[in-house]
Amino acid sequence: MTEAVQKAAEILRKAEALVITAGAGMGVDSGLPDFRGDHGFWNAYPMYRHLGINFVGAANPEHFERDPAFGWGFYGHRTNLYRETEPHAGFDLLRSWAARFNLDTFVVTSNVDGQFQKAGFAEEQILEVHGSIHHLQCLIPCGNAIWPNREEIAVNFDSMRADRVPQCPHCGGTARPNILMFGDCSWLPQRSHGQQMRFDLFCDQHRDRRLAVVEMGAGTAIPTIRHLSERLGARPGAGVIRINPREAHIRPPHIGLPCGALEGLRAIDQQLN
């Protein structure tokens, strides 16, 4: 992997702006579960195996409609997990490169965990394409309100049910996370759309500059992040560094590193130093 790491470091040295793209694999080094395939999900949530529910089934808004306490069992636990998790050292490496090379930076992630904000990236430089578990909305929805998730939710792991169901402060009905779920018709996208507008402006402002794209943990099952990285990589002078332990393939002149996010970032940092 030495030659690929050297080329990755060169992309960063020559860059005039930086886009960080990340999928679920970014959180593995922080101790967050890998939901790759049904068995990966069940390893993280063995109680759902007995119920015959996979990740797509658990991350479905119909649970909030039929049995809100069960819907909040999954998302209440995830809220607590993400609040307790500390971002791994790779986040700091990314921030240090942006500072060291004076790179205007934007983050685009499909993760809903808020780890980039927790690691010190500014809210205005982040696009969360699937929303955030740290924000809530009305289930119906009764309006366009999106508000911070300050709920404290205990979960019974035997039944995967929450001890209480958060309520919409406007109509008193059930509240749900402001996350785009599977088969979701009621997600309020305004917050993410505002982030998208800022990212579009960033891309326009840097359209004539050499762009480095560092992608981590973005798989092919839901290829939103990979497609974005490759679209950005098609710009003149742009270079993509794809870090993925199982799906690192990418067409030259872009670089694929077949390893986890933290391992790849550390290898690049050693080369930069």
Protein Blocks (a to p, Z undefined) as FASTA:
>chain_A
ZZmmmmmmmmmmmpcbdcddddfklmmmnopacfehjklmmmmmmmlmmnopafklmmpc
klmmmmmmlmmmmmmmmmmmmmmpccdfklmmmmmmmmmnopacddddfbfnlmmmmnop
afklcccfkbpfkbccdfkbmblcdcddfbdcdddfklopafbdcddfklopacdddddd
ehiakbcfklmmmmmmmmmmmmmmmmmbccddddehiafklmmlmmmmmmmmmpghiacd
dddfklmcccdfbdcddddfklmmmmmmmmmZZ
